[in-house]
């Protein structure tokens, strides 16, 4: 069905929304390392291939550039010249960690000498398309509104954020203007009137979905902001950045209310409890912290994962907290004690996002293995693989009787779940 609507900043679009069969035969390829460094190490101790996979785990699970460099240099020192992935990865790692330009140039020359006919780009150019926030699992190119049929994505060609009502098909375009370097779309406010995003640097822009312009700009972080979330009443915005700081802001005025410090690595995931009294934050080092919002103090902390925490969600009753990380694991925690309750294992690649059902009995998750999975919270068991998609799913949510899935293909897909 097409609906034509005329008005300021509103265009007509046919937005594809489908109710789908979870058992549909999608491609099942997974973006995972074919062999783990641990397994290779048992077969070929100190083999160059083992070192290569160990470096990849350091990069993509922990974003530890120093560890990755050590593994790659050990392999190269053994005289290996026939592994292009290893030599290319070494040059890329040096560039990303800000090594001496002469060192990086030497690594690029060595790769080119060994593979003169390679079709790959110079790593110094290639890396521009894979900046560190993507390596750390914080890619956030789209956003779904909680409990509302709104979806947002960045149209870089038109320099706009497109906010789509995926039921009516109406698309509203927000011109980026001076903020055309926006890289992150975080989330809509619960009321559906604001959308948080981040350009390059330390600012956060709150866009007004009704007026199609910036409402306020939050300025205070010293480096790139990695995550942001709204309190349930829309009043407070919490942000976390590479400066390891969490900041609380008044969403109406943009006034900074507080800074919470203590994490030893950049903040990669953040969520308010349903009542807004607690704030949970996760970091690149895998640490989970739970803060008392009113007192501005740390309430609990735990080493939740051995990899970057990429997603956090509170259960509707506020008693359980879910974390997803680049180690492919989802863990459920008791909020009052920060004790581990359940571990949900089954995904074969880093977790992108997690969300609880409105009754708190189910959890949906998406991963780099191109699957969306539905779990039973009480038992921690997998109910079903909801979707095997041909593209990465970076946003999931529930609606009455449905699971909502959105990915880089710019499609919003729906799957039946429970009773409407």
VOLOTOR-650271 format. One record per residue (C-alpha): residue in one letter; x, y, z. Coordinates in pm, 1 decimal. Example, Ala and Ser with C-alpha at 12.3 -4.5 7.8 and 13.67 -1.06 7.14 Angstrom:
<rs>
 fitor        x        y        z
     A   1230.0   -450.0    780.0
     S   1367.0   -106.0    714.0
</rs>
This chain:
<rs>
 fitor        x        y        z
     X      0.0      0.0      0.0
     X    130.0    346.3    -91.4
     X     27.6    658.3     95.9
     X    109.2    995.4    -56.5
     X    155.7   1274.6    196.4
     X    260.2   1628.4    113.5
     X    410.3   1873.6    357.2
     X    727.1   2029.2    487.6
     X   1013.0   1781.4    495.2
     X    785.4   1484.1    429.1
     X    822.7   1253.7    131.0
     X    628.8    953.6     15.3
     X    798.8    616.9     29.6
     X    709.9    252.7      3.1
     X    871.0    108.2    314.4
     X    899.5   -267.7    307.3
     X    753.4   -431.3    617.9
     X    692.7   -803.1    608.9
     X    562.0  -1058.1    852.5
     X    793.0  -1350.0    798.7
     X    833.8  -1718.0    872.2
     X   1125.2  -1777.4   1113.9
     X   1215.5  -2093.2    920.8
     X   1256.4  -1917.4    587.3
     X   1568.4  -2045.4    410.8
     X   1811.0  -1754.4    436.0
     X   2182.8  -1780.3    364.2
     X   2357.9  -1917.3    671.6
     X   2712.4  -1786.5    623.4
     X   2859.2  -1638.1    939.8
     X   3115.7  -1363.1    974.9
     X   3336.1  -1553.6   1215.4
     X   3699.9  -1649.1   1228.5
     X   3727.5  -1993.0   1065.6
     X   3971.4  -2117.2   1325.4
     X   4037.7  -1986.5   1671.7
     X   4388.5  -1897.4   1781.5
     X   4344.8  -2126.6   2081.4
     X   4269.6  -2427.3   1862.1
     X   4552.7  -2346.2   1620.4
     X   4790.9  -2298.7   1909.0
     X   4738.1  -2657.4   2022.2
     X   4829.6  -2781.3   1676.1
     X   5096.7  -2536.2   1563.3
     X   5258.7  -2356.7   1857.6
     X   5403.1  -2020.1   1748.7
     X   5303.4  -2086.5   1389.4
     X   5260.1  -1765.9   1183.8
     X   4898.5  -1859.0   1115.1
     X   4836.5  -1901.1   1486.9
     X   4981.6  -1558.8   1550.5
     X   4764.3  -1408.4   1278.2
     X   4443.1  -1539.8   1434.9
     X   4560.0  -1437.5   1781.0
     X   4609.3  -1086.4   1644.1
     X   4261.3  -1087.0   1491.4
     X   4109.6  -1189.4   1824.2
     X   4298.7   -908.7   1996.2
     X   4172.7   -659.8   1738.3
     X   3812.0   -763.0   1697.5
     X   3729.7   -890.5   2044.8
     X   3927.2   -651.6   2262.7
     X   4055.4   -385.9   2021.7
     X   4395.4   -426.3   2185.8
     X   4630.6   -283.4   1923.8
     X   4942.8   -342.5   2128.7
     X   4868.6   -713.0   2169.5
     X   4781.5   -744.9   1799.5
     X   5106.5   -574.8   1699.8
     X   5308.0   -809.4   1921.7
     X   5153.5  -1118.8   1761.8
     X   5199.9   -987.1   1408.3
     X   5560.7   -880.6   1463.0
     X   5644.9  -1220.7   1611.0
     X   5504.4  -1387.3   1299.6
     X   5685.7  -1152.4   1060.8
     X   6013.7  -1200.7   1248.1
     X   5995.2  -1569.9   1162.2
     X   6046.7  -1473.0    798.2
     X   5695.5  -1527.8    666.3
     X   5639.5  -1356.4    329.7
     X   5355.7  -1561.7    177.9
     X   5065.8  -1455.6    403.1
     X   4912.8  -1139.5    261.5
     X   4646.3  -1112.8    530.6
     X   4915.7  -1107.9    797.9
     X   5132.8   -844.4    626.8
     X   4831.9   -630.0    538.5
     X   4695.0   -655.8    892.5
     X   5030.8   -549.7   1035.2
     X   5045.8   -234.7    822.3
     X   4683.6   -154.0    909.2
     X   4744.5   -205.6   1281.5
     X   5047.3     24.1   1280.0
     X   4847.5    295.0   1106.2
     X   4549.5    267.2   1340.3
     X   4760.6    279.6   1655.4
     X   4938.9    595.2   1538.2
     X   5281.0    435.6   1500.8
     X   5574.8    628.2   1356.8
     X   5484.2    704.8    991.2
     X   5819.9    562.5    880.7
     X   5735.3    230.2   1047.9
     X   5396.6    222.3    876.8
     X   5552.4    314.6    541.5
     X   5807.8     33.8    579.2
     X   5527.9   -215.5    655.9
     X   5331.8   -102.4    350.0
     X   5641.1   -130.1    127.2
     X   5712.7   -480.6    259.1
     X   5354.4   -590.6    186.3
     X   5373.7   -441.3   -164.7
     X   5707.9   -612.4   -235.4
     X   5570.6   -950.6   -131.7
     X   5239.7   -902.6   -316.0
     X   5305.6   -662.5   -607.4
     X   4985.7   -762.0   -789.7
     X   4752.5   -734.8   -492.4
     X   4421.9   -561.1   -562.8
     X   4395.9   -438.5   -202.1
     X   4417.0    -66.9   -126.9
     X   4692.9     94.4     74.4
     X   4596.8     19.5    437.7
     X   4626.2    388.7    517.3
     X   4339.8    450.7    275.1
     X   4151.1    132.6    362.1
     X   4147.4    216.1    731.4
     X   3944.6    528.8    665.6
     X   3649.1    299.7    598.9
     X   3709.4     91.5    912.0
     X   3778.4    335.8   1194.6
     X   3829.8    218.2   1548.6
     X   3467.7    247.9   1656.1
     X   3377.9    -20.4   1402.2
     X   3663.1   -243.4   1515.8
     X   3534.9   -214.8   1871.2
     X   3188.2   -327.8   1778.0
     X   3020.4      7.1   1822.2
     X   2886.9     47.4   1471.5
     X   2549.0    223.6   1508.3
     X   2427.6    328.7   1162.2
     X   2054.8    286.9   1231.4
     X   1805.5    328.1   1515.7
     X   1467.6    181.1   1609.3
     X   1224.6    357.0   1840.7
     X   1114.8    157.8   2145.2
     X    744.2     81.4   2119.2
     X    693.1    307.5   1817.3
     X    706.2    229.1   1443.5
     X   1001.2    459.3   1374.9
     X   1327.1    370.8   1204.6
     X   1619.4    603.5   1128.0
     X   1920.5    570.3    903.9
     X   2181.5    802.2    754.4
     X   2157.8    890.7    385.9
     X   2511.3   1010.4    322.1
     X   2441.3   1085.6    -42.9
     X   2167.4   1335.8     46.0
     X   2331.8   1441.0    377.3
     X   2014.5   1363.9    571.2
     X   1885.6   1140.0    844.5
     X   1577.7    959.5    714.4
     X   1317.2    891.5    982.4
     X   1064.8    639.3    854.4
     X    730.8    530.7    990.6
     X    752.0    169.2    883.5
     X    375.7    115.9    913.2
     X    253.7    408.7    702.2
     X    563.5    428.1    481.7
     X    608.9    801.6    543.1
     X    971.9    915.5    540.0
     X   1079.6   1241.6    703.5
     X   1417.8   1383.4    604.6
     X   1627.6   1571.0    860.0
     X   1897.2   1779.3    685.4
     X   2231.9   1728.5    857.4
     X   2355.0   2077.4    769.3
     X   2673.6   2153.8    962.2
     X   2660.8   1805.2   1117.2
     X   2712.2   1611.6    793.9
     X   2984.8   1401.5    955.6
     X   2734.5   1215.9   1177.8
     X   2854.5    857.2   1221.2
     X   2636.2    725.9   1502.3
     X   2261.5    703.0   1543.5
     X   2199.4    600.0   1903.3
     X   1829.9    586.4   1983.2
     X   1498.9    768.0   1985.8
     X   1365.2    910.7   2309.1
     X   1083.7    697.1   2458.4
     X    837.2    969.1   2358.2
     X    955.9    942.4   1998.3
     X   1022.7   1316.0   1964.3
     X   1404.2   1317.9   1985.0
     X   1681.7   1124.2   1814.8
     X   2036.0   1118.3   1955.2
     X   2331.9   1107.6   1718.6
     X   2702.6   1181.9   1722.0
     X   2925.7   1341.4   1458.2
     X   3301.4   1303.6   1465.1
     X   3445.7   1440.2   1786.7
     X   3291.5   1476.5   2128.9
     X   2949.5   1629.0   2056.1
     X   2603.8   1472.4   2064.4
     X   2322.0   1619.6   1856.3
     X   1961.4   1573.8   1969.1
     X   1736.8   1603.8   1663.8
     X   1373.2   1709.2   1689.0
     X   1176.3   1454.8   1488.6
     X    881.9   1695.1   1454.9
     X   1060.5   2013.3   1343.0
     X   1328.4   1817.3   1151.5
     X   1617.7   2011.9   1295.8
     X   1865.9   2004.1   1585.5
     X   1702.5   2062.6   1925.9
     X   2019.2   2087.9   2136.8
     X   2388.3   2004.3   2102.4
     X   2555.2   1836.8   2399.7
     X   2917.3   1949.2   2434.8
     X   3152.6   1822.4   2702.7
     X   3318.9   1495.1   2602.8
     X   3686.6   1516.6   2513.8
     X   3668.0   1255.2   2236.6
     X   3424.8   1055.3   2025.3
     X   3096.3    963.1   2193.1
     X   3026.0    590.4   2157.8
     X   2676.2    550.4   2305.3
     X   2377.2    743.7   2436.7
     X   2041.2    666.3   2594.3
     X   1732.9    846.8   2728.7
     X   1563.9    803.3   3063.5
     X   1208.4    670.3   3049.6
     X   1055.3   1016.2   3094.6
     X   1275.8   1168.8   2819.1
     X   1418.7   1415.6   3073.4
     X   1779.4   1291.3   3096.1
     X   2026.8   1184.6   2831.3
     X   2324.3    971.4   2934.2
     X   2629.2    951.2   2708.0
     X   2953.0    753.5   2712.6
     X   3268.7    815.0   2514.9
     X   3622.8    720.1   2432.9
     X   3732.5    961.7   2705.3
     X   3609.4    690.5   2951.1
     X   3354.5    933.6   3094.0
     X   2978.0    902.7   3136.4
     X   2784.4   1228.6   3132.0
     X   2426.1   1309.9   3228.2
     X   2244.7   1590.7   3047.9
     X   1913.8   1774.6   3067.5
     X   1754.7   1682.9   2733.0
     X   1551.5   2005.4   2711.7
     X   1827.6   2258.6   2779.0
     X   2139.2   2058.4   2694.6
     X   2282.3   2149.3   3033.9
     X   2537.8   1900.2   3169.9
     X   2416.8   1762.5   3502.8
     X   2698.1   1528.5   3611.9
     X   3005.0   1329.6   3507.6
     X   3053.2    971.3   3625.1
     X   3412.4    849.0   3619.4
     X   3585.8    521.9   3692.1
     X   3594.3    307.4   3379.5
     X   3946.4    226.7   3262.1
     X   3856.0    207.1   2891.7
     X   3610.3    373.4   2650.3
     X   3237.8    335.1   2715.1
     X   3065.6    120.2   2453.2
     X   2712.9     49.3   2586.2
     X   2467.2    226.4   2815.0
     X   2110.5    186.0   2944.1
     X   1876.6    332.3   3205.0
     X   1670.1    109.2   3432.2
     X   1293.3    132.3   3367.9
     X   1241.2    359.6   3669.8
     X   1540.0    578.3   3576.6
     X   1707.7    533.6   3915.2
     X   1997.8    323.3   3783.5
     X   2228.9    354.0   3484.7
     X   2427.4     58.5   3350.4
     X   2743.2    109.9   3144.8
     X   2975.2   -130.7   2964.3
     X   3324.6    -71.2   2831.9
     X   3579.7   -191.2   2579.4
     X   3751.8   -385.4   2858.2
     X   3433.9   -585.2   2927.2
     X   3353.8   -416.8   3258.3
     X   2993.1   -357.7   3365.7
     X   2912.9    -77.3   3609.5
     X   2577.4     10.8   3764.1
     X   2536.6    368.4   3887.2
     X   2289.7    535.5   4122.7
     X   2157.5    821.1   3911.1
     X   2023.7   1033.4   4195.5
     X   2333.1   1000.7   4414.7
     X   2572.6   1009.4   4115.7
     X   2765.5    720.2   4271.2
     X   2880.6    373.9   4169.4
     X   2647.2    108.7   4307.0
     X   2799.1   -212.1   4167.3
     X   3063.0   -330.3   3922.8
     X   3168.6   -660.1   3772.3
     X   3398.1   -789.9   3500.0
     X   3113.4   -900.9   3276.4
     X   3305.2  -1016.9   2967.4
     X   3656.1  -1059.5   2833.9
     X   3566.3   -849.8   2529.6
     X   3397.3   -522.5   2436.8
     X   3045.7   -490.6   2579.6
     X   2834.7   -394.3   2278.6
     X   2479.8   -389.1   2417.8
     X   2297.3   -355.3   2750.7
     X   1926.8   -392.8   2828.8
     X   1722.3   -394.1   3150.2
     X   1427.5   -628.7   3190.7
     X   1094.1   -446.0   3231.2
     X   1085.5   -521.1   3605.6
     X   1433.4   -375.5   3650.5
     X   1554.3   -684.8   3836.4
     X   1757.0   -840.6   3552.8
     X   2015.3   -690.2   3321.6
     X   2141.1   -838.7   2994.1
     X   2482.1   -771.3   2841.2
     X   2598.6   -872.3   2495.1
     X   2962.9   -858.9   2391.3
     X   3211.0   -926.0   2115.7
     X   3293.3  -1262.8   2273.0
     X   2960.1  -1382.8   2119.6
     X   2806.8  -1431.9   2465.2
     X   2497.4  -1286.3   2630.1
     X   2490.7  -1279.9   3007.3
     X   2204.2  -1210.3   3245.7
     X   2280.4  -1037.3   3577.0
     X   2088.9   -981.3   3899.8
     X   2074.7   -604.3   3925.6
     X   2070.8   -586.5   4306.5
     X   2388.5   -792.8   4350.2
     X   2559.5   -784.8   4007.3
     X   2573.5  -1165.1   4026.1
     X   2566.7  -1372.8   3709.2
     X   2230.1  -1540.5   3663.3
     X   2248.0  -1703.6   3318.2
     X   2480.5  -1728.7   3021.5
     X   2323.1  -1753.7   2677.4
     X   2564.3  -1920.8   2437.2
     X   2496.5  -2003.4   2075.5
     X   2587.5  -1705.0   1863.3
     X   2905.3  -1754.5   1663.6
     X   3016.7  -1393.0   1629.1
     X   3005.6  -1065.1   1823.9
     X   2669.7   -959.7   1966.1
     X   2522.3   -642.2   1817.0
     X   2214.1   -582.4   2029.8
     X   1978.0   -736.6   2285.2
     X   1622.1   -648.6   2391.6
     X   1369.3   -789.2   2639.4
     X   1008.2   -863.9   2553.7
     X    746.1   -646.0   2730.3
     X    665.7   -930.2   2974.1
     X   1035.8   -990.8   3043.1
     X   1006.4  -1361.3   2963.5
     X   1195.8  -1354.2   2634.1
     X   1511.2  -1191.3   2503.7
     X   1594.3  -1125.4   2138.8
     X   1952.2  -1081.1   2015.9
     X   2136.8  -1014.3   1692.5
     X   2493.8  -1094.0   1602.4
     X   2765.1  -1075.7   1339.8
     X   2680.8  -1436.8   1254.5
     X   2380.4  -1288.6   1067.9
     X   2125.7  -1450.3   1296.5
     X   1855.1  -1312.4   1523.7
     X   1782.7  -1545.6   1814.5
     X   1500.9  -1567.1   2067.0
     X   1580.4  -1689.3   2419.3
     X   1377.2  -1789.8   2724.8
     X   1494.6  -1573.2   3013.4
     X   1409.2  -1807.3   3302.0
     X   1592.5  -2107.7   3159.3
     X   1848.5  -1933.2   2940.9
     X   1758.3  -2171.4   2659.2
     X   1727.8  -2087.7   2292.2
     X   1367.2  -2084.4   2171.8
     X   1438.2  -2043.2   1802.2
     X   1656.9  -1876.9   1542.4
     X   1416.2  -1607.0   1432.3
     X   1607.4  -1485.7   1129.4
     X   1904.3  -1583.4    916.8
     X   1956.3  -1262.7    725.0
     X   2168.8  -1170.8    428.2
     X   2280.9   -853.4    603.2
     X   2384.2   -740.1    948.9
     X   2102.7   -663.0   1194.3
     X   2192.3   -371.8   1421.0
     X   1855.9   -305.9   1587.2
     X   1592.9   -534.7   1741.0
     X   1278.9   -467.0   1941.2
     X    937.4   -604.1   2033.2
     X    590.8   -483.0   1936.5
     X    258.8   -643.6   2036.5
     X    280.1   -995.2   1896.2
     X    587.6   -916.2   1687.9
     X    966.1   -905.0   1688.5
     X   1104.4   -608.1   1494.1
     X   1436.5   -644.5   1310.1
     X   1627.9   -376.8   1117.3
     X   1961.9   -399.1    942.0
     X   2201.2   -247.4    691.6
     X   1972.3   -351.2    406.2
     X   1742.1    -69.3    524.2
     X   1450.1   -308.5    561.0
     X   1237.5   -343.0    869.9
     X   1119.8   -701.8    907.4
     X    862.4   -835.0   1151.1
     X    824.7  -1183.9   1295.0
     X    526.4  -1318.7   1484.8
     X    586.7  -1373.0   1853.4
     X    340.5  -1486.0   2120.9
     X     -8.9  -1335.3   2124.1
     X    -79.5   -982.4   1998.3
</rs>
